[in-house]
Amino acid sequence: MNSVMPCILERRSIRKYTSEEISKDVIMQLLNAAKWAPSGNNIQPWRFSIVMNNKELIKKLSSLTVYHNWVENAPCLIAVFLDSKSLDDKIPSIYLKHAQSIGAAIQNMLLTAHELGLGTCWIGEILKNEGKVRELLEVSDDLQLMAVISVGYSSGKELKSKRRDITESIVSWF
Ligand SMILES: Cc1cc2nc3c(=O)[nH]c(=O)nc-3n(C[C@H](O)[C@H](O)[C@H](O)COP(=O)(O)O)c2cc1C
């Protein structure tokens, strides 16, 4: 099995979706991929709130981001939280470790979604409205919003994306 690299190279952020609903089974596949991400001390600090088949709630959540024009058309939104109860301490480096684990879990979801023929977009801009997202999703104050992921079947053309040459990002190599 060697399917990771093509997924990494082909995955693009998708911001246009068809109206086709996503099945619960597909969402479970994404969440199962997320759960296999590495995490510091295997704490698995991620928590998820899924909104699907609920246009009204999707619209309300969309209104909390400047990207509402396309987010509201996503058939599914997955809010990803960090469970602050998993932070034994408020030491910044511990927080960072757990936040990084959640990034790994999100990337697992995005790559799996791509493999399943779905398009996703990682929405960070909505973080400024964390409190309102928590309120709409009725989740506890212990959960810190890390991102909202839009999920749907892509409509429209393939998007292009660029990266700078990796040698520009290497600061040293001994
Ligand atoms: C932490 C994070 C936050 C992001 N927030 C947003 C966002 O709020 N809105 C958006 O349209 N895209 C967002 N993106 C997607 C990036 O714009 C996108 O990954 C980048 O432009 C590269 O494009 P590609 O994913 O198609 O390769 C975010 C990505 C990451 C990793």
The ligand as an ORCA input file, in Angstrom:
! r2SCAN-3c Opt
* xyz 0 1
  C      -4.529     26.354     10.327
  C      -5.212     26.611      8.993
  C      -6.208     27.549      8.917
  C      -6.857     27.785      7.693
  N      -7.908     28.660      7.668
  C      -8.561     28.871      6.522
  C      -9.697     29.720      6.498
  O     -10.120     30.273      7.511
  N     -10.336     29.904      5.305
  C      -9.923     29.276      4.166
  O     -10.539     29.466      3.125
  N      -8.851     28.445      4.152
  C      -8.171     28.222      5.304
  N      -7.117     27.350      5.322
  C      -6.705     26.659      4.087
  C      -5.468     27.330      3.482
  O      -5.816     28.559      2.908
  C      -4.885     26.388      2.416
  O      -4.521     25.167      3.019
  C      -3.639     26.981      1.733
  O      -3.981     28.141      1.023
  C      -2.996     25.988      0.751
  O      -3.951     25.561     -0.205
  P      -4.288     24.008     -0.413
  O      -4.826     23.503      0.906
  O      -5.352     23.988     -1.480
  O      -3.056     23.322     -0.831
  C      -6.458     27.083      6.522
  C      -5.444     26.127      6.621
  C      -4.844     25.872      7.839
  C      -3.794     24.787      7.924
*
